Amino acid sequence: MVENRPLLTLVAHLTLLLGVLVVLFPVWIVLVTSTQEPGEVLTAPIPMWFGSNAVAVYREVLGAGLEAAGGVPVALMMMNSLIMAVGIAVGKIAISLLSAFAIVYFRFPGRMLCFWTIFVTLMLPVEVRILPTYEVVADLGLLDSYVGLTLPLIASATATFLFRQFFLTVPDELAEAARVDGAGPMRFFFDILLPLSRTNIAALFVILFIYGWNQYLWPLLITTDEAYYTIVMGIQRMLTVADAEPQWPQIAAVTMLALLPPVAVVVFMQRLFVKGLVEVEK
Protein backbone atom coordinates (compact mmCIF):
# COMPACT_ATOMS: atom_id res chain seq x y z
CA MET A 1 0.00 0.00 0.00
CA VAL A 2 1.33 3.41 -1.01
CA GLU A 3 1.25 5.88 1.86
CA ASN A 4 -0.14 9.34 1.24
CA ARG A 5 2.50 11.83 2.38
CA PRO A 6 1.48 15.37 1.38
CA LEU A 7 4.78 16.87 2.47
CA LEU A 8 6.86 14.51 0.31
CA THR A 9 4.47 15.07 -2.60
CA LEU A 10 4.87 18.83 -2.23
CA VAL A 11 8.65 18.56 -2.11
CA ALA A 12 8.68 16.32 -5.19
CA HIS A 13 6.51 18.74 -7.16
CA LEU A 14 8.58 21.74 -6.11
CA THR A 15 11.75 19.93 -7.15
CA LEU A 16 10.25 19.11 -10.54
CA LEU A 17 9.08 22.70 -10.95
CA LEU A 18 12.57 23.98 -10.11
CA GLY A 19 14.07 21.61 -12.66
CA VAL A 20 11.65 22.81 -15.35
CA LEU A 21 12.50 26.44 -14.59
CA VAL A 22 16.24 25.73 -14.80
CA VAL A 23 15.81 24.00 -18.17
CA LEU A 24 13.47 26.62 -19.64
CA PHE A 25 15.35 29.71 -18.43
CA PRO A 26 17.94 29.72 -21.29
CA VAL A 27 15.14 29.19 -23.81
CA TRP A 28 13.27 32.15 -22.32
CA ILE A 29 16.38 34.33 -22.58
CA VAL A 30 16.82 33.42 -26.26
CA LEU A 31 13.13 34.10 -26.97
CA VAL A 32 13.29 37.50 -25.25
CA THR A 33 16.54 38.36 -27.04
CA SER A 34 14.91 37.71 -30.41
CA THR A 35 12.46 40.56 -29.76
CA GLN A 36 14.98 43.25 -28.74
CA GLU A 37 16.80 45.98 -30.57
CA PRO A 38 20.50 45.13 -31.22
CA GLY A 39 21.71 47.75 -28.73
CA GLU A 40 19.39 46.58 -25.97
CA VAL A 41 20.85 43.07 -25.97
CA LEU A 42 24.32 44.25 -25.02
CA THR A 43 23.22 46.46 -22.14
CA ALA A 44 23.18 45.39 -18.51
CA PRO A 45 21.07 44.00 -17.01
CA ILE A 46 19.93 41.47 -19.61
CA PRO A 47 16.34 42.18 -20.71
CA MET A 48 13.94 39.67 -19.16
CA TRP A 49 10.77 40.70 -20.99
CA PHE A 50 9.75 41.01 -24.63
CA GLY A 51 10.90 44.01 -26.62
CA SER A 52 9.15 45.93 -29.39
CA ASN A 53 11.23 44.62 -32.30
CA ALA A 54 9.80 41.10 -32.60
CA VAL A 55 7.83 41.65 -35.82
CA ALA A 56 10.77 43.30 -37.61
CA VAL A 57 13.28 40.65 -36.51
CA TYR A 58 11.17 37.65 -37.49
CA ARG A 59 10.09 39.31 -40.73
CA GLU A 60 13.75 39.81 -41.62
CA VAL A 61 14.66 36.26 -40.63
CA LEU A 62 11.78 34.67 -42.55
CA GLY A 63 12.17 36.93 -45.54
CA ALA A 64 15.17 37.09 -47.86
CA GLY A 65 18.43 35.33 -47.13
CA LEU A 66 20.37 36.68 -44.18
CA GLU A 67 23.62 38.35 -45.15
CA ALA A 68 25.29 37.05 -41.99
CA ALA A 69 24.38 33.49 -42.99
CA GLY A 70 25.85 33.85 -46.47
CA GLY A 71 22.62 35.06 -48.03
CA VAL A 72 20.97 31.66 -47.64
CA PRO A 73 17.24 31.77 -46.74
CA VAL A 74 16.43 30.35 -43.31
CA ALA A 75 13.60 28.31 -44.83
CA LEU A 76 16.05 26.57 -47.18
CA MET A 77 18.47 25.77 -44.36
CA MET A 78 15.65 24.36 -42.25
CA MET A 79 14.45 22.27 -45.19
CA ASN A 80 17.97 20.88 -45.64
CA SER A 81 18.16 20.03 -41.95
CA LEU A 82 14.72 18.40 -42.12
CA ILE A 83 15.67 16.26 -45.12
CA MET A 84 18.92 15.26 -43.42
CA ALA A 85 17.26 14.46 -40.07
CA VAL A 86 14.40 12.45 -41.57
CA GLY A 87 16.75 10.63 -43.94
CA ILE A 88 19.12 9.67 -41.12
CA ALA A 89 16.30 8.57 -38.79
CA VAL A 90 14.43 6.53 -41.40
CA GLY A 91 17.63 5.04 -42.81
CA LYS A 92 18.98 4.03 -39.42
CA ILE A 93 15.69 2.42 -38.39
CA ALA A 94 15.23 0.57 -41.69
CA ILE A 95 18.75 -0.85 -41.78
CA SER A 96 18.70 -1.70 -38.07
CA LEU A 97 15.36 -3.51 -38.35
CA LEU A 98 16.56 -5.66 -41.23
CA SER A 99 19.94 -6.41 -39.69
CA ALA A 100 18.40 -7.34 -36.32
CA PHE A 101 15.81 -9.49 -38.10
CA ALA A 102 18.53 -11.35 -40.00
CA ILE A 103 20.65 -11.90 -36.88
CA VAL A 104 17.78 -13.20 -34.75
CA TYR A 105 15.70 -15.26 -37.19
CA PHE A 106 18.26 -16.65 -39.65
CA ARG A 107 20.95 -19.19 -38.92
CA PHE A 108 24.05 -18.66 -41.05
CA PRO A 109 27.81 -19.03 -40.48
CA GLY A 110 29.33 -16.07 -38.70
CA ARG A 111 25.97 -14.76 -37.49
CA MET A 112 27.20 -13.68 -34.06
CA LEU A 113 30.47 -12.44 -35.54
CA CYS A 114 28.44 -10.10 -37.74
CA PHE A 115 26.47 -8.90 -34.73
CA TRP A 116 29.55 -8.20 -32.61
CA THR A 117 31.24 -6.51 -35.55
CA ILE A 118 28.25 -4.17 -35.79
CA PHE A 119 28.28 -3.67 -32.04
CA VAL A 120 32.00 -2.78 -31.96
CA THR A 121 31.32 0.14 -34.32
CA LEU A 122 29.87 1.94 -31.29
CA MET A 123 33.49 2.78 -30.51
CA LEU A 124 33.92 4.38 -33.95
CA PRO A 125 31.71 7.50 -34.15
CA VAL A 126 31.77 9.60 -37.28
CA GLU A 127 34.33 11.98 -35.74
CA VAL A 128 36.86 9.12 -35.48
CA ARG A 129 36.40 7.86 -39.05
CA ILE A 130 35.67 11.20 -40.64
CA LEU A 131 38.69 11.30 -42.99
CA PRO A 132 38.21 7.88 -44.65
CA THR A 133 34.45 8.50 -44.76
CA TYR A 134 35.01 11.83 -46.49
CA GLU A 135 37.35 10.19 -49.00
CA VAL A 136 34.78 7.53 -49.85
CA VAL A 137 32.02 10.11 -50.25
CA ALA A 138 34.25 12.30 -52.41
CA ASP A 139 35.28 9.36 -54.62
CA LEU A 140 31.61 8.50 -55.15
CA GLY A 141 30.83 12.08 -56.17
CA LEU A 142 28.40 12.62 -53.31
CA LEU A 143 29.74 15.95 -52.06
CA ASP A 144 27.14 18.73 -51.97
CA SER A 145 24.21 16.33 -52.12
CA TYR A 146 21.48 15.07 -49.83
CA VAL A 147 22.75 11.53 -50.28
CA GLY A 148 26.18 12.59 -49.07
CA LEU A 149 24.62 14.30 -46.05
CA THR A 150 22.63 11.26 -44.95
CA LEU A 151 24.13 8.02 -46.31
CA PRO A 152 27.36 7.90 -44.23
CA LEU A 153 25.36 8.42 -41.01
CA ILE A 154 22.54 5.91 -41.40
CA ALA A 155 24.29 2.84 -39.96
CA SER A 156 23.43 2.43 -36.27
CA ALA A 157 24.82 -0.22 -33.95
CA THR A 158 22.68 1.07 -31.07
CA ALA A 159 19.40 0.68 -32.96
CA THR A 160 20.45 -2.76 -34.22
CA PHE A 161 21.20 -3.86 -30.67
CA LEU A 162 17.89 -2.54 -29.33
CA PHE A 163 15.83 -4.20 -32.07
CA ARG A 164 17.73 -7.46 -31.60
CA GLN A 165 16.98 -7.44 -27.89
CA PHE A 166 13.30 -6.81 -28.60
CA PHE A 167 13.06 -9.52 -31.25
CA LEU A 168 14.53 -12.00 -28.77
CA THR A 169 11.53 -11.35 -26.49
CA VAL A 170 8.99 -12.17 -29.22
CA PRO A 171 7.58 -15.68 -28.55
CA ASP A 172 8.85 -18.37 -30.90
CA GLU A 173 5.23 -19.54 -31.27
CA LEU A 174 4.50 -16.51 -33.45
CA ALA A 175 7.20 -17.47 -35.94
CA GLU A 176 6.05 -21.11 -35.89
CA ALA A 177 2.40 -20.10 -36.43
CA ALA A 178 3.39 -17.87 -39.34
CA ARG A 179 5.41 -20.70 -40.85
CA VAL A 180 2.46 -23.11 -40.50
CA ASP A 181 0.16 -20.59 -42.21
CA GLY A 182 2.55 -20.41 -45.14
CA ALA A 183 3.93 -16.94 -44.44
CA GLY A 184 7.45 -16.34 -45.70
CA PRO A 185 10.15 -14.51 -43.74
CA MET A 186 9.34 -11.07 -45.13
CA ARG A 187 5.61 -11.58 -44.63
CA PHE A 188 6.33 -12.46 -40.99
CA PHE A 189 8.55 -9.40 -40.73
CA PHE A 190 6.05 -6.91 -42.15
CA ASP A 191 2.83 -8.35 -40.71
CA ILE A 192 4.00 -9.34 -37.22
CA LEU A 193 7.35 -7.90 -36.20
CA LEU A 194 6.85 -4.37 -37.54
CA PRO A 195 3.50 -3.79 -35.76
CA LEU A 196 4.97 -5.16 -32.54
CA SER A 197 7.95 -2.81 -32.91
CA ARG A 198 5.84 0.32 -33.33
CA THR A 199 6.67 1.90 -29.98
CA ASN A 200 10.37 1.03 -30.29
CA ILE A 201 10.46 2.60 -33.75
CA ALA A 202 8.76 5.75 -32.46
CA ALA A 203 11.18 6.12 -29.54
CA LEU A 204 14.19 5.63 -31.79
CA PHE A 205 12.81 7.99 -34.43
CA VAL A 206 12.62 10.83 -31.91
CA ILE A 207 16.17 10.24 -30.71
CA LEU A 208 17.62 9.79 -34.20
CA PHE A 209 15.73 12.77 -35.65
CA ILE A 210 17.23 15.07 -33.02
CA TYR A 211 20.65 13.49 -33.65
CA GLY A 212 20.38 14.21 -37.37
CA TRP A 213 18.96 17.71 -36.86
CA ASN A 214 21.86 18.72 -34.60
CA GLN A 215 24.61 17.48 -36.92
CA TYR A 216 27.23 20.15 -37.58
CA LEU A 217 30.68 18.70 -38.28
CA TRP A 218 29.72 16.35 -41.13
CA PRO A 219 27.60 18.88 -43.10
CA LEU A 220 30.30 21.49 -42.58
CA LEU A 221 32.89 19.14 -44.05
CA ILE A 222 31.13 17.94 -47.19
CA THR A 223 29.11 21.00 -48.24
CA THR A 224 30.59 23.94 -50.10
CA ASP A 225 27.42 24.79 -52.02
CA GLU A 226 25.30 27.19 -49.98
CA ALA A 227 22.15 25.47 -51.26
CA TYR A 228 22.93 22.54 -48.93
CA TYR A 229 23.68 24.47 -45.75
CA THR A 230 21.84 23.26 -42.67
CA ILE A 231 20.29 25.47 -40.00
CA VAL A 232 23.02 24.64 -37.47
CA MET A 233 25.64 25.75 -39.98
CA GLY A 234 23.66 28.93 -40.59
CA ILE A 235 23.60 29.81 -36.88
CA GLN A 236 27.34 29.21 -36.61
CA ARG A 237 28.03 31.43 -39.62
CA MET A 238 25.93 34.18 -38.07
CA LEU A 239 27.98 33.94 -34.88
CA THR A 240 31.33 34.29 -36.67
CA VAL A 241 30.81 37.39 -38.79
CA ALA A 242 34.07 39.01 -39.83
CA ASP A 243 34.64 42.70 -39.05
CA ALA A 244 31.14 43.13 -37.58
CA GLU A 245 29.21 42.60 -34.40
CA PRO A 246 26.95 39.54 -34.39
CA GLN A 247 23.28 40.46 -34.79
CA TRP A 248 22.07 38.80 -31.60
CA PRO A 249 18.31 39.34 -32.12
CA GLN A 250 18.49 37.70 -35.55
CA ILE A 251 20.65 34.86 -34.18
CA ALA A 252 18.19 34.29 -31.35
CA ALA A 253 15.25 34.32 -33.77
CA VAL A 254 16.90 31.73 -36.03
CA THR A 255 17.72 29.65 -32.95
CA MET A 256 14.06 29.70 -31.86
CA LEU A 257 12.97 28.65 -35.34
CA ALA A 258 15.54 25.85 -35.29
CA LEU A 259 14.00 24.56 -32.05
CA LEU A 260 10.53 24.14 -33.54
CA PRO A 261 10.89 20.91 -35.59
CA PRO A 262 12.58 18.84 -32.82
CA VAL A 263 10.07 20.12 -30.27
CA ALA A 264 7.19 19.30 -32.61
CA VAL A 265 8.48 15.75 -33.12
CA VAL A 266 8.84 15.21 -29.37
CA VAL A 267 5.38 16.63 -28.61
CA PHE A 268 3.50 14.72 -31.31
CA MET A 269 5.27 11.44 -30.59
CA GLN A 270 5.52 11.82 -26.81
CA ARG A 271 3.13 8.99 -25.93
CA LEU A 272 4.76 6.43 -28.25
CA PHE A 273 8.20 7.67 -27.21
CA VAL A 274 7.52 7.07 -23.51
CA LYS A 275 5.90 3.68 -24.18
CA GLY A 276 8.86 2.62 -26.30
CA LEU A 277 11.29 3.41 -23.48
CA VAL A 278 9.43 2.05 -20.46
CA GLU A 279 6.97 -0.56 -21.69
CA VAL A 280 8.08 -4.11 -20.92
CA GLU A 281 5.35 -6.21 -22.48
CA LYS A 282 4.63 -5.22 -26.06
Secondary structure, 3 states (H helix, E strand, C coil): CCCCCHHHHHHHHHHHHHHHHHHHHHHHHHHHHCCCCHHHHCCCCCCCCCCCCHHHHHHHHHCCCEHHHCCECHHHHHHHHHHHHHHHHHHHHHHHHHHHHHHHHCCCCCHHHHHHHHHHHHHCCCCCCHHHHHHHHHHCCCCCCHHHHHHHHCCCHHHHHHHHHHHHHCCHHHHHHHHHCCCCHHHHHHHHHHHHCHHHHHHHHHHHHHHHHCCCHHHHHHCCCHHHCCHHHHHHHHHCCCCCCCCHHHHHHHHHHHHHHHHHHHHHCHHHHHHHHHCCCC
